[in-house]
Amino acid sequence: MIRLRDVSFRYEGTARDGAREAVQGGAALRQLSFDVPQGGFRWLLGPSGAGKSSLLRLLHLAVRPTSGRMEILGVEMDQARRAGLARLRRRIGVVHQDFRLLPDLPVFDNIALPLRLQHRPEDEIRDEVLSILDWVGLRARAAARPPQLSGGEQQRVAIARAVIHRPALVLADEPTNALDDQQANRLMELFQDLAGLGTTIVVATHNDGLVRRYPSHELELAHGRLVRDG
Ligand SMILES: Nc1ncnc2c1ncn2[C@@H]1O[C@H](COP(=O)(O)OP(=O)(O)OP(=O)(O)O)[C@@H](O)[C@H]1O
């Protein structure tokens, strides 16, 4: 469950997720109020600069609202302590626009990371990673390093890493921009399956064709404001 009430956000410091140094400017997000129920799917739409990535950063707890109230997975942000936030973030899977894979680690270990953070037994990790590598069609590339992969392959690794630990919330920023139509359709089927199992999913995209093929509830931003919720 996500709940925002009058949430505004202005870049003033450096984002914890390593976003570029903040610059002076207006509010990136203005007075957003919306809910997403557990297991809900939302398209996040709007032109470049509308605030989609900023909203995903906020939902990923990489930055905090400048004002307003925000509840993520049942935790009210005001009350959340730093330790609690780290725990909460482990229940969120993210596909970053620029993938953010660890370049020196093999594909296998990149995907295994969220499971290792959960201290899962290595044999279990091996089974889970190999099975998702099959699903993304990259088992043969398990030992490769991310820089040796194509953009589409890297994006599929990023997707596998985001969902392997069955997070309660998945946030994806343009997760199909390096995929062909068939791969994008398979990703949407995965998202639909995950939502059916109770995962909340928010996907920012400019892929109009995909949105037409998979019509769903839309959150649309313009100049940092929510102009559509339906
Ligand atoms: N780290 C930052 N520091 C300062 N301003 C930022 C930062 N990141 C984004 N902005 C500004 O916040 C506003 C919203 O940007 P954001 O990246 O959230 O838009 P977007 O809808 O995701 O765009 P795109 O579709 O191009 O990714 C823009 O005015 C942008 O310049």
PDBQT file of the ligand as one rigid body, heavy atoms in Angstrom, charges set to zero:
ROOT
HETATM    1  N1  LIG A 301      19.134  15.573  -8.722  1.00  0.00    +0.000 N 
HETATM    2  C1  LIG A 301      18.407  16.622  -9.096  1.00  0.00    +0.000 A 
HETATM    3  N2  LIG A 301      18.669  17.864  -8.624  1.00  0.00    +0.000 NA
HETATM    4  C2  LIG A 301      17.932  18.917  -8.969  1.00  0.00    +0.000 A 
HETATM    5  N3  LIG A 301      16.878  18.869  -9.807  1.00  0.00    +0.000 NA
HETATM    6  C3  LIG A 301      16.570  17.670 -10.321  1.00  0.00    +0.000 A 
HETATM    7  C4  LIG A 301      17.303  16.490 -10.000  1.00  0.00    +0.000 A 
HETATM    8  N4  LIG A 301      16.740  15.450 -10.682  1.00  0.00    +0.000 NA
HETATM    9  C5  LIG A 301      15.709  15.964 -11.382  1.00  0.00    +0.000 A 
HETATM   10  N5  LIG A 301      15.597  17.288 -11.168  1.00  0.00    +0.000 N 
HETATM   11  C6  LIG A 301      14.572  18.204 -11.712  1.00  0.00    +0.000 C 
HETATM   12  O1  LIG A 301      13.308  17.770 -11.234  1.00  0.00    +0.000 OA
HETATM   13  C7  LIG A 301      12.328  17.871 -12.247  1.00  0.00    +0.000 C 
HETATM   14  C8  LIG A 301      11.704  16.498 -12.508  1.00  0.00    +0.000 C 
HETATM   15  O2  LIG A 301      12.696  15.642 -13.080  1.00  0.00    +0.000 OA
HETATM   16  P1  LIG A 301      12.501  14.060 -13.196  1.00  0.00    +0.000 P 
HETATM   17  O3  LIG A 301      13.826  13.474 -13.561  1.00  0.00    +0.000 OA
HETATM   18  O4  LIG A 301      11.828  13.571 -11.979  1.00  0.00    +0.000 OA
HETATM   19  O5  LIG A 301      11.498  13.987 -14.449  1.00  0.00    +0.000 OA
HETATM   20  P2  LIG A 301      11.054  12.742 -15.333  1.00  0.00    +0.000 P 
HETATM   21  O6  LIG A 301       9.584  12.882 -15.535  1.00  0.00    +0.000 OA
HETATM   22  O7  LIG A 301      11.528  11.481 -14.710  1.00  0.00    +0.000 OA
HETATM   23  O8  LIG A 301      11.806  12.973 -16.710  1.00  0.00    +0.000 OA
HETATM   24  P3  LIG A 301      12.394  11.891 -17.777  1.00  0.00    +0.000 P 
HETATM   25  O9  LIG A 301      11.169  11.294 -18.427  1.00  0.00    +0.000 OA
HETATM   26  O10 LIG A 301      13.186  12.750 -18.687  1.00  0.00    +0.000 OA
HETATM   27  O11 LIG A 301      13.200  10.888 -17.010  1.00  0.00    +0.000 OA
HETATM   28  C9  LIG A 301      13.028  18.446 -13.478  1.00  0.00    +0.000 C 
HETATM   29  O12 LIG A 301      12.807  19.829 -13.473  1.00  0.00    +0.000 OA
HETATM   30  C10 LIG A 301      14.485  18.113 -13.222  1.00  0.00    +0.000 C 
HETATM   31  O13 LIG A 301      15.330  19.037 -13.840  1.00  0.00    +0.000 OA
ENDROOT
TORSDOF 0
